[in-house]
């Protein structure tokens, strides 16, 4: 027995040693890549650190925190904005309260709320489990997500009372990434602890780990403080991105240093200090996935599946910054990376190079079978369900986050993403695997009538696979329809403003031939609603849609909808009344006299005007819901 135990011990040590990463090789490899990235102007700067169960063994800053002033990055004082990495802190805070019996994973969240409640029309109650796994079926929103200054930051409860989005589907069905799901989870912590969320995190996470330079506070004058790294957009040169505070703190507003964050990663890797063993296990264990071949969510983390190795990872992205926290128990390795640019080309390539070098590909057991498919069943445009389905924001998603699938000459599916064209080969009727990356899948789902209606995949953001759900877009939900096709028809509306010119020409002709057009002329009052609608249409495009799209492109929409845009809902209803008049006169026109071409044009004008009202209705502009 003694010899058997000794043999087991030797074998376990041998296996553990085999699984560990060569620290010297890892640090030299990382140092080379980051140095080259800074020298090549791929990134302004960044910080990277590694830890194992024995402690941190590499932490280094590269490049500049402030390009204009030439301020170098410091591992213990330069503050980075970490974005959604902060969701891990929210999950830990919630799990701590579950441990103490103050919160329950499966209790209806409305039982913890008093001043306001979540409006849930579905039979399945919304729970903390749904919030932490992004399966709440909750709309996500952009309008009102940021505040223009620190003085306008609201308490989380006040902010949610005003901006908490509702449901678009029942909880527990699919993964749909939700910032506001995590904001609500953080508010539940506030409710049961009777302590502001940021204070709770400071007392129960930051302080126990000695994270003395971490906070949720972004002052308006942060640009005058050299400790704050400036965020940049990578173009031909680095363009600074202005940062703003937010009321939705639990969604990810943490600002921290490399040193602080590596202490946090070490605690997660060693399962120490913050949580008990069961809670840590829940952070390492898949809690929900859209499909068995796809990575899912634990509590707080995305699953990391790379070349057959598993772990947990969380990425964060805010304007000007990208960050990653990853823990790989099989390798006894944790890492933290943050760079001050929002372009993810470098982190994506870094993660690929790291995987190729230190995670040799293991055998993928999901073999490809000889599957016969009808490619046209799967091709089309798919819309990411991460949106606000019941407000005017839904229209914006028509131009953002779509995923289009085509058929190639081999009868396989192809899609363009991450700056490259990817081929997907069927391994079953509904599952397709990337021809070059065996860890990447696309999975489809049929509706009750047998048609493909949903698609699931993971979006690669800075090397992190983020699970997402999609719905197959209808013809009028495609970007191409609004960019290229529908505008051709809309041209007929402003053309009506040329009517006075036509009337003038007729008047000139009648001076020589008084009988011209007399028997074919339509009454003057037919032109009134058409002319009014044409003027309102141009006013609407110039005064409403163009400023709205400019606000979306500049992300100003995140501060809320401008009051002068909201009052356009009255113009929308005036357009409805005008179209109703057009429909009435159109019927009368076809019963009376007039040139056939005049009747056809008037009818087309009416139909297009009516279609415009349908567009306003479909995208929630008649109610101006936001």
Secondary structure, 3 states (H helix, E strand, C coil): CHHHHHHHHHHHHHHHHHHCCCHHHHHHHHHHHHHHHHHCCCCCEEEEEEEECCEEEEEEEEEEEECCCCEECCCCCCEEECHHHHHHHHHHHHHHHHHCCCCCCCCEHHHHCCCCCCCCCCCCCCEHHHHHCCCCCECCCCCCCCCCCHHHCCCHHHHHHHHCCCECCCCCCCCCCCHHHHHHHHHHHHHHHCCCHHHHHHHHHHHHHCCCCCECCCCCCHHHCCCECCEEEECCCEEEECCCCCCCHHHCCCEECHHHHHHHHHHHHHCCCCCCHHHHHHHHCCCECCCCCCCCECCCCEEEEECCEEEEEEEEEECCEEEEEEEEHHHCEEEEEEECECCCHHHHHHHHHHHHHHCCCCCCCCCCCCCCCCHHHCCEEEEECCCCCCCCHHHHCCCCCEEEEEECCCCCEEEEECCEEEEEEECCCCEEEECCCCCCEEEEEECCCCCEEEEEEEEEECCEEEEEEEEECCHHHCHHHHHHHHHHHHHHHHHHHHHHHHHHHHHHHHCCCCCCCCCCCCCCCHHHHHHHHHHHHHHHHHHHHHHHHHHHHCCHHHHCCCHHHHCHHHHHHHHHHHHHHHHHHHHHHHHCCCCHHHHHHHHHHHHHHHHHHHHHHHCCCCCCCC
